[in-house]
Each structure stands twice: as structure tokens, then as C-alpha cells.
Amino acid sequence: METPTMAPSSPPGHAELFAAHYGSLVRLAGLLGADDPEDIAQEAFARLHTRRLRDEGAALGYLRSTVCNLTRNRLRHLRITRLRRPEPPEHARSSEHAVLVAEEHRELLAALDALPRRQREALILRYWLDLSEREIAEAMGVTPGSVKTHASRGLAALRGKL
């Protein structure tokens, strides 16, 4: 006589995936401009939990794509509902070097924020998350050639602004 076994509430690996990649997905959402990156990352995991993927190995790519799409939707919503985005608060630094580094960082983020959405996404995924062109293409839903084009144009625009 066989004893019935209870099925786990989530597919194996979701807890490990969450533990290993939650922080990087929060950073991704934050770098893409989300005002609530933790919520975006949590929503991506919630959607993964309710979805059955044909290839469990594609879960990380699915999560990255979902974070990009949710952030894009959130920014579109905020653009419509907000007339003006408040400036980030100034950080008090104790040394001149820290002030200069912070100012350069702010200038880079402002220049990055001024780029078109696809160029900004390509640069953030490439240089902050260190993803390959193939992984970026999967996350953005474009071809690797488009990733190269967006990254090249984004870098050229940043060089012109900085």
C-alpha cells in the first residue's frame, strides 16, 4: 500500500532562487528607476510562483524580464500621475573626496536617467549587472544586435553629456 505524499506548495528551487537573486533583482529595479524596487522584485517572484515554466532553468531570465516590464509599467504610470519628480535629498559628506565622488555619481545617474528607456536598460543590465548580450536580449525582449545598438548609442550619448 502506497502512502500519499503531499505536493510542495511551490516548485523546488523557488526558495533557493529567491535567496540567491532577490537582492540583485531589487538592485536591477532600482537602477531602472523604480520608486519601489522591493515591491517590483517581490511581484516578479509572486508571478513566477503562479506560473509553470516549461524550462525551470529559464526562471532567472523570466524574473529579469518581469522586473524590466514591471518597472517600465510603473514608470509609465508615475509619468502620468506625477507632474514633477522630487529631487533626491543632498547627502552631507565629511570629506571633500567623498563629495566629489558623490557628485560624479549623481551626474552619471542623471545622465543615465536622461537616456531613452531602451538605451538605459541595456547599459544598466550590461555594466551594473554584468550580463552577457544574450542575457540582456532575453531580459529586454530584443535581439542581441539590438542590445549592441542600444548600448553603443547609450555610451555615445553618455560621453557627450559627461
PyMOL commands that place a pseudoatom at each C-alpha (Angstrom):
pseudoatom trace, name=CA, resn=MET, resi=1, chain=A, elem=C, hetatm=0, pos=[0.000, 0.000, 0.000]
pseudoatom trace, name=CA, resn=GLU, resi=2, chain=A, elem=C, hetatm=0, pos=[1.385, 3.364, -1.035]
pseudoatom trace, name=CA, resn=THR, resi=3, chain=A, elem=C, hetatm=0, pos=[1.314, 6.309, 1.292]
pseudoatom trace, name=CA, resn=PRO, resi=4, chain=A, elem=C, hetatm=0, pos=[0.141, 9.515, -0.335]
pseudoatom trace, name=CA, resn=THR, resi=5, chain=A, elem=C, hetatm=0, pos=[2.709, 12.274, -0.414]
pseudoatom trace, name=CA, resn=MET, resi=6, chain=A, elem=C, hetatm=0, pos=[1.772, 15.897, -0.260]
pseudoatom trace, name=CA, resn=ALA, resi=7, chain=A, elem=C, hetatm=0, pos=[2.956, 18.089, -3.109]
pseudoatom trace, name=CA, resn=PRO, resi=8, chain=A, elem=C, hetatm=0, pos=[5.054, 21.060, -2.046]
pseudoatom trace, name=CA, resn=SER, resi=9, chain=A, elem=C, hetatm=0, pos=[3.322, 24.436, -2.156]
pseudoatom trace, name=CA, resn=SER, resi=10, chain=A, elem=C, hetatm=0, pos=[5.889, 25.777, -4.620]
pseudoatom trace, name=CA, resn=PRO, resi=11, chain=A, elem=C, hetatm=0, pos=[8.114, 24.073, -7.154]
pseudoatom trace, name=CA, resn=PRO, resi=12, chain=A, elem=C, hetatm=0, pos=[11.502, 23.034, -5.814]
pseudoatom trace, name=CA, resn=GLY, resi=13, chain=A, elem=C, hetatm=0, pos=[14.072, 25.722, -6.207]
pseudoatom trace, name=CA, resn=HIS, resi=14, chain=A, elem=C, hetatm=0, pos=[11.939, 28.846, -5.739]
pseudoatom trace, name=CA, resn=ALA, resi=15, chain=A, elem=C, hetatm=0, pos=[13.225, 29.397, -2.207]
pseudoatom trace, name=CA, resn=GLU, resi=16, chain=A, elem=C, hetatm=0, pos=[16.809, 28.956, -3.343]
pseudoatom trace, name=CA, resn=LEU, resi=17, chain=A, elem=C, hetatm=0, pos=[16.216, 31.232, -6.332]
pseudoatom trace, name=CA, resn=PHE, resi=18, chain=A, elem=C, hetatm=0, pos=[14.750, 33.877, -4.028]
pseudoatom trace, name=CA, resn=ALA, resi=19, chain=A, elem=C, hetatm=0, pos=[17.646, 33.652, -1.582]
pseudoatom trace, name=CA, resn=ALA, resi=20, chain=A, elem=C, hetatm=0, pos=[20.242, 33.850, -4.331]
pseudoatom trace, name=CA, resn=HIS, resi=21, chain=A, elem=C, hetatm=0, pos=[18.760, 36.539, -6.583]
pseudoatom trace, name=CA, resn=TYR, resi=22, chain=A, elem=C, hetatm=0, pos=[16.316, 38.741, -4.656]
pseudoatom trace, name=CA, resn=GLY, resi=23, chain=A, elem=C, hetatm=0, pos=[18.955, 41.371, -3.855]
pseudoatom trace, name=CA, resn=SER, resi=24, chain=A, elem=C, hetatm=0, pos=[20.198, 41.617, -7.434]
pseudoatom trace, name=CA, resn=LEU, resi=25, chain=A, elem=C, hetatm=0, pos=[16.631, 41.945, -8.746]
pseudoatom trace, name=CA, resn=VAL, resi=26, chain=A, elem=C, hetatm=0, pos=[15.930, 44.728, -6.236]
pseudoatom trace, name=CA, resn=ARG, resi=27, chain=A, elem=C, hetatm=0, pos=[19.090, 46.487, -7.459]
pseudoatom trace, name=CA, resn=LEU, resi=28, chain=A, elem=C, hetatm=0, pos=[18.027, 45.986, -11.068]
pseudoatom trace, name=CA, resn=ALA, resi=29, chain=A, elem=C, hetatm=0, pos=[14.614, 47.536, -10.411]
pseudoatom trace, name=CA, resn=GLY, resi=30, chain=A, elem=C, hetatm=0, pos=[16.237, 50.415, -8.531]
pseudoatom trace, name=CA, resn=LEU, resi=31, chain=A, elem=C, hetatm=0, pos=[18.756, 51.084, -11.289]
pseudoatom trace, name=CA, resn=LEU, resi=32, chain=A, elem=C, hetatm=0, pos=[15.998, 51.013, -13.889]
pseudoatom trace, name=CA, resn=GLY, resi=33, chain=A, elem=C, hetatm=0, pos=[14.304, 53.809, -11.941]
pseudoatom trace, name=CA, resn=ALA, resi=34, chain=A, elem=C, hetatm=0, pos=[11.606, 52.092, -9.892]
pseudoatom trace, name=CA, resn=ASP, resi=35, chain=A, elem=C, hetatm=0, pos=[10.473, 54.075, -6.863]
pseudoatom trace, name=CA, resn=ASP, resi=36, chain=A, elem=C, hetatm=0, pos=[9.595, 50.812, -5.090]
pseudoatom trace, name=CA, resn=PRO, resi=37, chain=A, elem=C, hetatm=0, pos=[12.239, 48.260, -6.168]
pseudoatom trace, name=CA, resn=GLU, resi=38, chain=A, elem=C, hetatm=0, pos=[11.462, 45.806, -3.348]
pseudoatom trace, name=CA, resn=ASP, resi=39, chain=A, elem=C, hetatm=0, pos=[7.807, 45.635, -4.421]
pseudoatom trace, name=CA, resn=ILE, resi=40, chain=A, elem=C, hetatm=0, pos=[8.820, 45.119, -8.049]
pseudoatom trace, name=CA, resn=ALA, resi=41, chain=A, elem=C, hetatm=0, pos=[11.157, 42.227, -7.142]
pseudoatom trace, name=CA, resn=GLN, resi=42, chain=A, elem=C, hetatm=0, pos=[8.550, 40.653, -4.860]
pseudoatom trace, name=CA, resn=GLU, resi=43, chain=A, elem=C, hetatm=0, pos=[5.877, 40.931, -7.560]
pseudoatom trace, name=CA, resn=ALA, resi=44, chain=A, elem=C, hetatm=0, pos=[8.229, 39.230, -10.039]
pseudoatom trace, name=CA, resn=PHE, resi=45, chain=A, elem=C, hetatm=0, pos=[8.702, 36.301, -7.633]
pseudoatom trace, name=CA, resn=ALA, resi=46, chain=A, elem=C, hetatm=0, pos=[4.944, 36.153, -6.980]
pseudoatom trace, name=CA, resn=ARG, resi=47, chain=A, elem=C, hetatm=0, pos=[4.302, 35.906, -10.723]
pseudoatom trace, name=CA, resn=LEU, resi=48, chain=A, elem=C, hetatm=0, pos=[6.950, 33.192, -11.048]
pseudoatom trace, name=CA, resn=HIS, resi=49, chain=A, elem=C, hetatm=0, pos=[5.287, 31.293, -8.206]
pseudoatom trace, name=CA, resn=THR, resi=50, chain=A, elem=C, hetatm=0, pos=[1.928, 31.226, -10.022]
pseudoatom trace, name=CA, resn=ARG, resi=51, chain=A, elem=C, hetatm=0, pos=[3.450, 30.364, -13.401]
pseudoatom trace, name=CA, resn=ARG, resi=52, chain=A, elem=C, hetatm=0, pos=[4.637, 26.978, -14.579]
pseudoatom trace, name=CA, resn=LEU, resi=53, chain=A, elem=C, hetatm=0, pos=[7.665, 27.372, -16.810]
pseudoatom trace, name=CA, resn=ARG, resi=54, chain=A, elem=C, hetatm=0, pos=[8.431, 24.723, -19.389]
pseudoatom trace, name=CA, resn=ASP, resi=55, chain=A, elem=C, hetatm=0, pos=[12.122, 25.034, -18.551]
pseudoatom trace, name=CA, resn=GLU, resi=56, chain=A, elem=C, hetatm=0, pos=[12.853, 25.591, -14.842]
pseudoatom trace, name=CA, resn=GLY, resi=57, chain=A, elem=C, hetatm=0, pos=[16.323, 26.775, -15.877]
pseudoatom trace, name=CA, resn=ALA, resi=58, chain=A, elem=C, hetatm=0, pos=[14.683, 29.820, -17.509]
pseudoatom trace, name=CA, resn=ALA, resi=59, chain=A, elem=C, hetatm=0, pos=[13.355, 31.103, -14.181]
pseudoatom trace, name=CA, resn=LEU, resi=60, chain=A, elem=C, hetatm=0, pos=[16.096, 33.702, -13.699]
pseudoatom trace, name=CA, resn=GLY, resi=61, chain=A, elem=C, hetatm=0, pos=[15.614, 35.069, -17.222]
pseudoatom trace, name=CA, resn=TYR, resi=62, chain=A, elem=C, hetatm=0, pos=[11.868, 35.168, -16.616]
pseudoatom trace, name=CA, resn=LEU, resi=63, chain=A, elem=C, hetatm=0, pos=[12.424, 37.100, -13.374]
pseudoatom trace, name=CA, resn=ARG, resi=64, chain=A, elem=C, hetatm=0, pos=[14.718, 39.647, -15.040]
pseudoatom trace, name=CA, resn=SER, resi=65, chain=A, elem=C, hetatm=0, pos=[12.251, 40.190, -17.885]
pseudoatom trace, name=CA, resn=THR, resi=66, chain=A, elem=C, hetatm=0, pos=[9.415, 40.554, -15.404]
pseudoatom trace, name=CA, resn=VAL, resi=67, chain=A, elem=C, hetatm=0, pos=[11.364, 43.102, -13.342]
pseudoatom trace, name=CA, resn=CYS, resi=68, chain=A, elem=C, hetatm=0, pos=[12.116, 45.119, -16.507]
pseudoatom trace, name=CA, resn=ASN, resi=69, chain=A, elem=C, hetatm=0, pos=[8.483, 45.013, -17.614]
pseudoatom trace, name=CA, resn=LEU, resi=70, chain=A, elem=C, hetatm=0, pos=[7.058, 45.818, -14.173]
pseudoatom trace, name=CA, resn=THR, resi=71, chain=A, elem=C, hetatm=0, pos=[9.483, 48.725, -13.778]
pseudoatom trace, name=CA, resn=ARG, resi=72, chain=A, elem=C, hetatm=0, pos=[8.601, 50.013, -17.244]
pseudoatom trace, name=CA, resn=ASN, resi=73, chain=A, elem=C, hetatm=0, pos=[4.891, 49.827, -16.395]
pseudoatom trace, name=CA, resn=ARG, resi=74, chain=A, elem=C, hetatm=0, pos=[5.440, 51.530, -13.041]
pseudoatom trace, name=CA, resn=LEU, resi=75, chain=A, elem=C, hetatm=0, pos=[7.424, 54.365, -14.616]
pseudoatom trace, name=CA, resn=ARG, resi=76, chain=A, elem=C, hetatm=0, pos=[4.749, 54.820, -17.265]
pseudoatom trace, name=CA, resn=HIS, resi=77, chain=A, elem=C, hetatm=0, pos=[2.137, 55.032, -14.500]
pseudoatom trace, name=CA, resn=LEU, resi=78, chain=A, elem=C, hetatm=0, pos=[4.194, 57.526, -12.481]
pseudoatom trace, name=CA, resn=ARG, resi=79, chain=A, elem=C, hetatm=0, pos=[4.808, 59.707, -15.532]
pseudoatom trace, name=CA, resn=ILE, resi=80, chain=A, elem=C, hetatm=0, pos=[1.087, 60.012, -15.999]
pseudoatom trace, name=CA, resn=THR, resi=81, chain=A, elem=C, hetatm=0, pos=[0.185, 60.592, -12.348]
pseudoatom trace, name=CA, resn=ARG, resi=82, chain=A, elem=C, hetatm=0, pos=[3.056, 62.847, -11.279]
pseudoatom trace, name=CA, resn=LEU, resi=83, chain=A, elem=C, hetatm=0, pos=[3.793, 66.236, -12.689]
pseudoatom trace, name=CA, resn=ARG, resi=84, chain=A, elem=C, hetatm=0, pos=[7.213, 66.522, -11.171]
pseudoatom trace, name=CA, resn=ARG, resi=85, chain=A, elem=C, hetatm=0, pos=[9.587, 64.077, -9.536]
pseudoatom trace, name=CA, resn=PRO, resi=86, chain=A, elem=C, hetatm=0, pos=[11.172, 65.452, -6.336]
pseudoatom trace, name=CA, resn=GLU, resi=87, chain=A, elem=C, hetatm=0, pos=[14.925, 65.838, -6.269]
pseudoatom trace, name=CA, resn=PRO, resi=88, chain=A, elem=C, hetatm=0, pos=[16.817, 63.320, -4.122]
pseudoatom trace, name=CA, resn=PRO, resi=89, chain=A, elem=C, hetatm=0, pos=[17.972, 64.745, -0.800]
pseudoatom trace, name=CA, resn=GLU, resi=90, chain=A, elem=C, hetatm=0, pos=[21.512, 66.039, -0.634]
pseudoatom trace, name=CA, resn=HIS, resi=91, chain=A, elem=C, hetatm=0, pos=[23.903, 63.824, 1.296]
pseudoatom trace, name=CA, resn=ALA, resi=92, chain=A, elem=C, hetatm=0, pos=[26.223, 65.503, 3.779]
pseudoatom trace, name=CA, resn=ARG, resi=93, chain=A, elem=C, hetatm=0, pos=[29.792, 64.234, 3.399]
pseudoatom trace, name=CA, resn=SER, resi=94, chain=A, elem=C, hetatm=0, pos=[32.637, 64.739, 5.828]
pseudoatom trace, name=CA, resn=SER, resi=95, chain=A, elem=C, hetatm=0, pos=[35.484, 64.873, 3.306]
pseudoatom trace, name=CA, resn=GLU, resi=96, chain=A, elem=C, hetatm=0, pos=[35.984, 66.694, 0.022]
pseudoatom trace, name=CA, resn=HIS, resi=97, chain=A, elem=C, hetatm=0, pos=[36.809, 63.482, -1.793]
pseudoatom trace, name=CA, resn=ALA, resi=98, chain=A, elem=C, hetatm=0, pos=[33.525, 61.886, -0.781]
pseudoatom trace, name=CA, resn=VAL, resi=99, chain=A, elem=C, hetatm=0, pos=[31.685, 64.968, -2.040]
pseudoatom trace, name=CA, resn=LEU, resi=100, chain=A, elem=C, hetatm=0, pos=[33.413, 64.849, -5.406]
pseudoatom trace, name=CA, resn=VAL, resi=101, chain=A, elem=C, hetatm=0, pos=[32.730, 61.135, -5.819]
pseudoatom trace, name=CA, resn=ALA, resi=102, chain=A, elem=C, hetatm=0, pos=[29.084, 61.604, -4.873]
pseudoatom trace, name=CA, resn=GLU, resi=103, chain=A, elem=C, hetatm=0, pos=[28.706, 64.493, -7.345]
pseudoatom trace, name=CA, resn=GLU, resi=104, chain=A, elem=C, hetatm=0, pos=[30.239, 62.469, -10.169]
pseudoatom trace, name=CA, resn=HIS, resi=105, chain=A, elem=C, hetatm=0, pos=[27.943, 59.578, -9.284]
pseudoatom trace, name=CA, resn=ARG, resi=106, chain=A, elem=C, hetatm=0, pos=[24.915, 61.897, -9.286]
pseudoatom trace, name=CA, resn=GLU, resi=107, chain=A, elem=C, hetatm=0, pos=[25.926, 63.351, -12.653]
pseudoatom trace, name=CA, resn=LEU, resi=108, chain=A, elem=C, hetatm=0, pos=[26.277, 59.864, -14.112]
pseudoatom trace, name=CA, resn=LEU, resi=109, chain=A, elem=C, hetatm=0, pos=[22.875, 58.776, -12.777]
pseudoatom trace, name=CA, resn=ALA, resi=110, chain=A, elem=C, hetatm=0, pos=[21.253, 61.989, -14.051]
pseudoatom trace, name=CA, resn=ALA, resi=111, chain=A, elem=C, hetatm=0, pos=[22.811, 61.473, -17.487]
pseudoatom trace, name=CA, resn=LEU, resi=112, chain=A, elem=C, hetatm=0, pos=[21.730, 57.825, -17.416]
pseudoatom trace, name=CA, resn=ASP, resi=113, chain=A, elem=C, hetatm=0, pos=[18.197, 58.861, -16.424]
pseudoatom trace, name=CA, resn=ALA, resi=114, chain=A, elem=C, hetatm=0, pos=[18.063, 61.231, -19.418]
pseudoatom trace, name=CA, resn=LEU, resi=115, chain=A, elem=C, hetatm=0, pos=[18.768, 58.427, -21.903]
pseudoatom trace, name=CA, resn=PRO, resi=116, chain=A, elem=C, hetatm=0, pos=[15.939, 56.753, -23.823]
pseudoatom trace, name=CA, resn=ARG, resi=117, chain=A, elem=C, hetatm=0, pos=[14.476, 53.777, -21.940]
pseudoatom trace, name=CA, resn=ARG, resi=118, chain=A, elem=C, hetatm=0, pos=[15.994, 51.006, -24.085]
pseudoatom trace, name=CA, resn=GLN, resi=119, chain=A, elem=C, hetatm=0, pos=[19.490, 52.532, -24.014]
pseudoatom trace, name=CA, resn=ARG, resi=120, chain=A, elem=C, hetatm=0, pos=[19.284, 52.973, -20.224]
pseudoatom trace, name=CA, resn=GLU, resi=121, chain=A, elem=C, hetatm=0, pos=[18.125, 49.372, -19.758]
pseudoatom trace, name=CA, resn=ALA, resi=122, chain=A, elem=C, hetatm=0, pos=[20.902, 47.993, -21.989]
pseudoatom trace, name=CA, resn=LEU, resi=123, chain=A, elem=C, hetatm=0, pos=[23.610, 49.921, -20.124]
pseudoatom trace, name=CA, resn=ILE, resi=124, chain=A, elem=C, hetatm=0, pos=[22.322, 49.040, -16.663]
pseudoatom trace, name=CA, resn=LEU, resi=125, chain=A, elem=C, hetatm=0, pos=[21.962, 45.356, -17.467]
pseudoatom trace, name=CA, resn=ARG, resi=126, chain=A, elem=C, hetatm=0, pos=[25.422, 45.289, -19.085]
pseudoatom trace, name=CA, resn=TYR, resi=127, chain=A, elem=C, hetatm=0, pos=[27.558, 47.391, -16.763]
pseudoatom trace, name=CA, resn=TRP, resi=128, chain=A, elem=C, hetatm=0, pos=[25.787, 47.194, -13.390]
pseudoatom trace, name=CA, resn=LEU, resi=129, chain=A, elem=C, hetatm=0, pos=[24.612, 43.587, -13.535]
pseudoatom trace, name=CA, resn=ASP, resi=130, chain=A, elem=C, hetatm=0, pos=[27.418, 42.404, -15.848]
pseudoatom trace, name=CA, resn=LEU, resi=131, chain=A, elem=C, hetatm=0, pos=[25.075, 40.331, -18.024]
pseudoatom trace, name=CA, resn=SER, resi=132, chain=A, elem=C, hetatm=0, pos=[26.039, 38.983, -21.431]
pseudoatom trace, name=CA, resn=GLU, resi=133, chain=A, elem=C, hetatm=0, pos=[24.455, 40.363, -24.585]
pseudoatom trace, name=CA, resn=ARG, resi=134, chain=A, elem=C, hetatm=0, pos=[22.350, 37.213, -24.892]
pseudoatom trace, name=CA, resn=GLU, resi=135, chain=A, elem=C, hetatm=0, pos=[21.031, 37.554, -21.328]
pseudoatom trace, name=CA, resn=ILE, resi=136, chain=A, elem=C, hetatm=0, pos=[20.297, 41.246, -21.880]
pseudoatom trace, name=CA, resn=ALA, resi=137, chain=A, elem=C, hetatm=0, pos=[18.468, 40.447, -25.114]
pseudoatom trace, name=CA, resn=GLU, resi=138, chain=A, elem=C, hetatm=0, pos=[16.307, 37.902, -23.286]
pseudoatom trace, name=CA, resn=ALA, resi=139, chain=A, elem=C, hetatm=0, pos=[15.541, 40.317, -20.434]
pseudoatom trace, name=CA, resn=MET, resi=140, chain=A, elem=C, hetatm=0, pos=[14.657, 43.174, -22.796]
pseudoatom trace, name=CA, resn=GLY, resi=141, chain=A, elem=C, hetatm=0, pos=[12.849, 41.020, -25.342]
pseudoatom trace, name=CA, resn=VAL, resi=142, chain=A, elem=C, hetatm=0, pos=[15.055, 42.119, -28.267]
pseudoatom trace, name=CA, resn=THR, resi=143, chain=A, elem=C, hetatm=0, pos=[17.799, 40.599, -30.418]
pseudoatom trace, name=CA, resn=PRO, resi=144, chain=A, elem=C, hetatm=0, pos=[21.473, 40.646, -29.372]
pseudoatom trace, name=CA, resn=GLY, resi=145, chain=A, elem=C, hetatm=0, pos=[22.154, 43.010, -32.275]
pseudoatom trace, name=CA, resn=SER, resi=146, chain=A, elem=C, hetatm=0, pos=[19.620, 45.464, -30.869]
pseudoatom trace, name=CA, resn=VAL, resi=147, chain=A, elem=C, hetatm=0, pos=[21.331, 45.229, -27.495]
pseudoatom trace, name=CA, resn=LYS, resi=148, chain=A, elem=C, hetatm=0, pos=[24.653, 46.178, -29.119]
pseudoatom trace, name=CA, resn=THR, resi=149, chain=A, elem=C, hetatm=0, pos=[22.997, 49.099, -30.906]
pseudoatom trace, name=CA, resn=HIS, resi=150, chain=A, elem=C, hetatm=0, pos=[21.247, 50.398, -27.775]
pseudoatom trace, name=CA, resn=ALA, resi=151, chain=A, elem=C, hetatm=0, pos=[24.408, 50.037, -25.658]
pseudoatom trace, name=CA, resn=SER, resi=152, chain=A, elem=C, hetatm=0, pos=[26.608, 51.738, -28.264]
pseudoatom trace, name=CA, resn=ARG, resi=153, chain=A, elem=C, hetatm=0, pos=[24.213, 54.650, -28.704]
pseudoatom trace, name=CA, resn=GLY, resi=154, chain=A, elem=C, hetatm=0, pos=[23.753, 54.949, -24.950]
pseudoatom trace, name=CA, resn=LEU, resi=155, chain=A, elem=C, hetatm=0, pos=[27.520, 55.072, -24.337]
pseudoatom trace, name=CA, resn=ALA, resi=156, chain=A, elem=C, hetatm=0, pos=[27.940, 57.685, -27.079]
pseudoatom trace, name=CA, resn=ALA, resi=157, chain=A, elem=C, hetatm=0, pos=[25.195, 59.809, -25.526]
pseudoatom trace, name=CA, resn=LEU, resi=158, chain=A, elem=C, hetatm=0, pos=[26.793, 59.498, -22.068]
pseudoatom trace, name=CA, resn=ARG, resi=159, chain=A, elem=C, hetatm=0, pos=[30.198, 60.511, -23.466]
pseudoatom trace, name=CA, resn=GLY, resi=160, chain=A, elem=C, hetatm=0, pos=[28.590, 63.613, -24.961]
pseudoatom trace, name=CA, resn=LYS, resi=161, chain=A, elem=C, hetatm=0, pos=[26.886, 64.557, -21.687]
pseudoatom trace, name=CA, resn=LEU, resi=162, chain=A, elem=C, hetatm=0, pos=[29.803, 63.817, -19.378]
for i in range(1, 162): cmd.bond("trace and resi %d" % i, "trace and resi %d" % (i + 1))
show_as sticks, trace
zoom trace
